[in-house]
């Protein structure tokens, strides 16, 4: 599938560029607000720590983490519509995926969700890309490469351990019979 590139604001007629910038600004304000509600909207009494509704809805078994992940996915979709590069979008996806995967573990996942704040991380990535796109792209590529390498190593280690356990089990069954 061939991706067609949309015109950037610099290549549009001034009226369209102004309208596009205004729309992007409104959309950006909306996802900023959504990220705040999801990650920081509730002050924890007696502390300086804040949690959001994402951590609370994550407490609902089965659907809570799914709803939180879908809402976080909306922020990534807005970033994609604003033309952020795949490396930055992948990094944003890793932030959400990590929160979703760890969130599957009862209690520990909810505590991680409250501390990790993937939505706020993703808003900062969007802002970083607006101010320093080359740095955001470079850092995101490095993070995505590191996570990819880590997953590959984990899969290899699990494969080796699994094969060793199978060999041991086959050997133990063979010597017992």
C-alpha positions in Angstrom: 0.0 0.0 0.0 1.5 3.3 -1.1 1.2 6.2 1.4 0.4 9.6 -0.1 1.8 12.5 1.7 -0.4 15.4 2.7 0.9 18.9 2.0 2.7 20.4 5.0 1.6 23.7 6.4 4.6 25.4 4.7 3.5 24.3 1.2 -0.2 25.3 1.5 -1.8 28.6 0.5 -1.8 31.0 3.5 -5.5 30.7 4.2 -5.5 26.9 4.2 -2.3 26.9 6.3 -3.9 29.2 8.9 -7.0 27.0 9.0 -5.0 23.8 9.3 -2.9 25.2 12.1 -6.0 26.4 14.0 -7.7 22.9 13.6 -4.5 21.2 14.7 -4.3 23.5 17.7 -7.9 22.8 18.7 -7.3 19.0 18.3 -4.0 19.3 20.2 -5.8 21.1 23.1 -8.4 18.4 23.1 -5.9 15.5 23.4 -3.9 17.5 26.0 -7.0 17.7 28.0 -7.8 14.0 27.5 -4.3 13.0 28.5 -4.6 15.1 31.7 -8.0 13.5 32.6 -6.6 10.1 32.0 -3.3 10.5 33.9 -3.4 13.5 36.3 -6.9 14.7 37.1 -7.2 13.4 40.6 -5.0 14.5 43.5 -4.1 11.9 46.0 -4.9 13.4 49.4 -1.9 14.1 51.6 0.6 13.7 48.8 1.9 15.6 45.8 1.0 12.6 43.6 -1.8 12.6 41.1 -3.6 9.8 39.3 -6.1 9.9 36.5 -9.2 8.1 35.4 -7.1 5.6 33.3 -5.9 4.1 36.6 -9.4 4.0 38.0 -11.1 2.4 35.0 -8.2 -0.1 34.9 -9.6 -1.5 38.1 -12.7 -2.8 36.3 -11.8 -6.4 35.4 -11.8 -7.3 31.8 -12.9 -4.1 30.1 -11.1 -1.4 32.1 -7.7 -1.8 30.6 -9.2 -2.2 27.1 -11.1 1.1 27.5 -8.0 2.9 28.7 -6.0 1.5 25.8 -8.6 2.6 23.3 -8.6 6.2 24.7 -4.8 6.2 24.6 -5.0 5.0 21.0 -7.1 8.1 20.1 -4.2 10.3 21.2 -1.9 8.3 18.9 -4.4 8.6 16.0 -4.5 12.4 16.4 -0.7 12.4 16.4 -0.7 10.4 13.2 -3.2 12.8 11.6 -0.9 15.6 12.4 1.9 14.0 10.4 4.2 12.7 13.1 6.7 10.2 11.7 6.4 6.5 12.2 9.3 6.3 14.6 7.5 8.7 17.0 4.2 7.0 16.6 5.9 3.6 17.3 7.4 5.0 20.4 4.0 6.3 21.5 2.6 2.9 20.8 5.3 1.3 22.9 4.3 3.6 25.8 0.7 2.6 25.5 1.4 -1.1 24.9 3.7 -1.3 28.0 1.0 0.2 30.1 -1.6 -2.1 28.7 0.5 -5.3 29.1 1.6 -4.5 32.6 -1.9 -3.4 33.4 -3.1 -6.9 32.9 -1.5 -7.9 36.2 -3.9 -7.2 39.0 -3.0 -4.4 41.5 0.7 -4.2 40.3 -0.6 -3.2 36.8 -2.9 -0.5 38.2 -0.1 1.0 40.3 2.2 0.9 37.2 -0.5 2.6 35.2 -0.8 5.4 37.8 3.0 6.0 37.8 3.9 5.4 34.1 1.3 8.0 32.7 1.7 6.9 29.0 -0.7 9.6 27.8 1.4 12.4 29.3 4.5 10.9 27.9 2.9 10.8 24.4 1.7 14.5 24.7 5.3 15.4 25.6 6.5 13.5 22.5 4.0 15.4 20.3 5.2 18.7 21.8 8.9 17.7 21.4 8.3 16.9 17.7 6.7 20.3 17.2 9.7 22.1 18.6 12.7 19.8 17.7 11.5 17.3 15.1 15.0 15.9 14.3 15.7 15.2 18.0 12.3 13.6 18.5 12.7 11.4 15.5 16.3 10.4 16.5 15.4 9.6 20.1 12.3 7.7 19.0 14.3 5.5 16.6 16.7 4.7 19.4 14.0 3.8 21.8 12.1 1.7 19.3 15.3 -0.1 18.3 16.2 -0.8 21.9 12.7 -2.2 22.7 12.8 -4.3 19.5 16.2 -5.7 20.5 15.0 -6.4 24.0 11.9 -8.3 22.8 14.0 -10.4 20.4 16.5 -11.3 23.2 13.6 -12.1 25.5 12.0 -14.4 22.9 15.4 -16.1 22.2 16.0 -16.7 25.9 12.5 -18.0 26.5 13.0 -20.3 23.5 16.3 -21.6 24.8 14.8 -22.2 28.3 11.7 -23.9 26.8 13.9 -26.2 24.7 16.1 -27.0 27.7 13.0 -27.9 29.8 11.6 -30.1 27.0 14.9 -31.9 26.7 15.1 -32.4 30.4 11.5 -33.7 30.6 12.0 -36.1 27.7 15.3 -37.3 29.3 13.5 -37.7 32.7 10.6 -39.6 31.1 13.1 -41.8 29.1 15.1 -42.8 32.1 12.0 -43.5 34.2 10.5 -45.9 31.7 
